Amino acid sequence: PDMNEPASRTADYDLTKTPAQTADELTRSRALSQTGTSQVPLAAGYQLQHRLGEGAYGAVWLAREQKTGKQVAIKFYTHRRGLDWSLLSSEVEKLALLYTSRNIVRLLDVGWQSDPPYLALIHI
C-alpha cells in the first residue's frame, strides 16, 4: 500500500481483525521466538538501550530518539526470510491511520531501507 494515498482508501480495511496463523505458521513463529539474535541492529537517529523481546519477525528494543530524547520502542524485522512485506505494509498503514488513538502506540518512524528494516513506536 502507498502511504501517500488518501486516508479514505484505508477506511476500507477492517482494523479489528488480524489474520490468524495456520498451524505451520504458528509452529514456525514459536521456533523463531526461541532463537535470539546476538547482533545489535542499528537505526539512524536512535540510541539503543536494551532488547525488550524477540518474536516471530524479529526483536523489539528500547531506545532513545537522539533529536528529542524521547523513549521509543523499535521493532526490528530481523527474520526477513519469512517476512510477508504486504502484512508489514498493512501494519504500517493501520498504525498511521490510528495515530490519534491514545490507547495504541504511535508510529514515529519507518526504516524500510535499513538492514534490518524497523518501525519506531512511541506511547504517549
Buried (B, 14 or more C-beta within 10 A) or exposed (E): BEEEEEEEEBEEEEEEEEEEEEEEBEEBBEEBBEEEBEEEBEBEEBEBEEBEEBBBBBBBBEBBBEEEEBEBBBBBBBBEEEBEEEEBBBBBBBBBBBEEEEEBBBBBBBBEEBEBBBBBBBEE
